[in-house]
Structures are given as structure tokens and as C-alpha cells.
């Protein structure tokens, strides 16, 4: 039996004006039909840092993440404001394709297309209007280097992406996302389908990428959150309970629900 | 230790009671036998029927060449069909069949693709609620009804618009278009629905538009299914007899253009089969037409299998 925790007792940090933010949400609610899945989500994400969203299954962390680049369009109703470069992108009339070019996403299950490695990245670039051959080649190399995959695949760019290992496929998906030069990268449990060796590779890649991109990552794995993130938000049953620098969150959680989750009492 | 082992051996001695219990057949075993017997029987009957049909059509179909000594080449390339006078050139019918089949497939495919994309990607709810039943209804309408509509509407329309009798390849194409459209559409819908959701998500998350996603990801990965759908449609068009017979004019002459009366393998078969005597050349010649139809449907089947296999290879790691 899961203990009842008060949703009133939360500890969510805010940032002062000096911190430059990649994006933030204000009173965001998500509904699946009549089912209220996300309550009053107020989170701000500092630039060039990795923010981890943790919580048990069904806590709403993936729902929250998918709302950030409007991937929930047509699936759920999202209300409230999502601020990005001073624009509320949760408004009608906002070009969702443009949003997704700037806020990229990598999914739980590696999902390269059944095309060659090169074609997978070219697809992303063509969708964004890059057509010149020289530029295409250059950006394929750049993005594969960025995802730490270049050395492993540079001689076999025309091989099917499906012939890669799971970890390589996931890094290809990351490469595909950063090929569009986004400034925010959303990752939805990118390592949950990977073995530990591939996981280390992806984590190292992310730590390197935060120099250029702001990263928001949903993870099931608290150790992973503590290894790579600077900020950490804890979700519980559709509520954001605690948001703090990762070190503080794990050494000194403020409220009972976080303490219990980190101690492993549930989840 | 020694003692323990010998004790265990004692326990292994066969007990008569358990021996019978574990060996005798129960009701469950009998049910197994009966069930297996019934299904083997059914399979046997079906294999027998199919094999004897193949043998029957083949032996009758080659009689033209073995008994009546018509050369195969003359049969396939001759343009004069007058079995009474010993002239059996089947080329006009072969051409007629291929013409209406390809024309119908070419006209129907874009419409079927458009409808299928609408039903799966643009408006899945309305697609499932309204279009699905409509398409299923179209599949179920008997071909004589299509032929009748063709005869009553399309033939007079063609006569009015382009002149001539109104019977011809183009009228047959129109009728077949309506008949193969639901086949191609419903199979295309199935193959579009089978495209993994995560392909679509991956594409949208990269900032691709819905149109880019449909044209470059969804259609691309459903290609083998769509080709299969088209071939099934063509097989249906190739084998359709009644509706075609009612609108094509049934003149066993080389089709000069799309609006002059022509005939197909099937229409010639249904027109001629009642007027011939078993064992004579005119009768054997019709069996040869049937043999061509049989070989073509085997060919369509083989093509579908080949495409399915290649599609599978593409998705394997």
C-alpha cells in the first residue's frame, strides 16, 4: 500500500534573474481526456546544464517532457504556459515544426529509420531545408562526432542503421537530433533499453553535449540522475514535489515523499 | 551411503499401478487423435481438389497443342480468333486482359493511396467510422451489379462523349477501377497501420511536417505492403469475367484503340463456353485460355510472396 503524501508540501527551487534559462513551464496542466495527469507544473531549466526528471512509473515525468516540444499534440490536452525565448509556445498559431527543430527529442526505445546511417541524419537535415551536398556531409560528420559515434561508423555510413547495436542506435538518434542544431535536447529514458556499457557511452556523450545544449532527461534510474545531472526534479502522481540541485536532492531531500523515494521505500 | 543408494533403488521398482496409470490413454488423448484426424482429413480433401483442378485444367489446356497440333507460338502471337475455322490466335484476348488490368490498377492506385492516407493519418476516427464500412460494402457488391451499372451508365456515357458504341477497354477500365479500388484501399490501410508508431514519432520529433512524415517515412516503410495491395487488385481485375464481359463489347479482335470493342481472356471464356462441343478444337482452345489465366494467377501469387520476402529482409537487422 502506497503511503499518502500531501501534495501541498513541496520544495521547488526557483532561479533568480542572473541564471539564464533554456525554457520554463508555468502552471502547466495535462489531461488525457478527462484524466488529469499533470498538476500545476512550474519548472525552470538553466541553460547548458543537465536536468533530470525522476519519479516512479506513472508519475507524469514522460508526459511532462513530451509536452515541452508539443509531442503531446493530438494525444493530450496541455494548458498553461511554456516559455521559450520569451515566447509562450503553448499557444495556437505557434509553428510546432519550428519548435521541434529547436527542441529535439530522443525516445526510450532507439528508433532509427530502416535506412542507412547517413540517410537517418540526412532525413533530419532535409526536413530542415539543408540541401547542399557539402553542407550535408559536413553536418553528418559533426553530429556523429557530437554523439561520439563517428569513430565507430565513419567507414560504414551506408550500412543499415538497424545493423548497429542498441547503444549505437541510440547515439545515432542523438546524432540525428543534434544534426538540426537544436538548443534544447529532451531525452525520455534514453538508456532504459541499453546494456551498462552502452549506457556509460551515452552518459559520457550527454556530459559532453551539455557544453552546447541544454538537456532535460527523464530517467528511471536514480544513480544515473546523480551521475550526470546538475538539477533534479522529483515527480509523484502528476505533481512536482521537489526540485533542487542534484547533490542537495540526494544528500538532503527536504520533504518526506522525496526522502522515502530516495531511500527506496517505493517506486 | 551404500545403504541409502540401495534403498533408493528399492523405491525405483516398478509399481504396477503407476505403470498403467501413466501409460493408458485418457479422454484427452483420444480427443487429440480425433482432432488431428479431422484436420488431416480436411487438408487431404483440399489438397486433392486443388491438385485435380490443376491437373484437369492443364491437361485440357494443352490438348490444343498435343491433340490439335496448334503451335504454341501461333497461339500466343496469332491475332485471328476463329476456332471454328481452326484459327486460334489468342493475342487479342491476352492484350485485352493486360490492358484493362494495368489501366485499372494505374487509375485506382492514386485514389486508393489517397483514401488510405486519409483513413490512417489525416482522420483516423472518421476513417474507421464511415469509410471502413463503405469500403467493405464496395468489396461485397456482386460483380454482376457493377457490370450492370457499367452497362447502364458508363457505356451510354462513353457513347455520348467519345462516340462509337461505347463498349471497349475504357469502359471496362472504369468498371474495374471501382471494383479494385476497395481491394487496394483496404490492404493499403492495413499496411499503413502496421507501420510502427515510433517511426512516425521519430520523424515528427525531428521537426518534419506531417506531409514529410507520410511521404518519406510512412509510405516508404509500407512500400512492400502497398505493392502487394496493388498486385492483389490486379489479380482481381485480371480474373474478373462477368462485369468486364458486360461492357467490353466482346469482339475477339486486336484492340485498335481504347474505345473500340475488345475482349479479355475471361470474357471470351464466358462468352464461348456454351457454344462448343467437348473434345473439339474450339473447346480445347477455350481451355487453353483458362490455362493462361491459371498461370497468371500463379504468377501474381508468386510475385506477392517475393515482395513479402523482400519487405521482411529490409526490416531485419
Interface residues (C-beta under 8 A of the other chain):
Chain A: X69 X71 X97 X98 X99 X100 X101 X104 X105 X107 X109 X111 X112 X113 X114 X123 X124 X127 X128 X160 X162 X163 X173 X176 X177 X180
Chain B: X196 X198 X199 X201 X202 X203 X204 X205 X206 X207 X208 X209 X212 X216 X217 X221 X314 X315 X316 X317
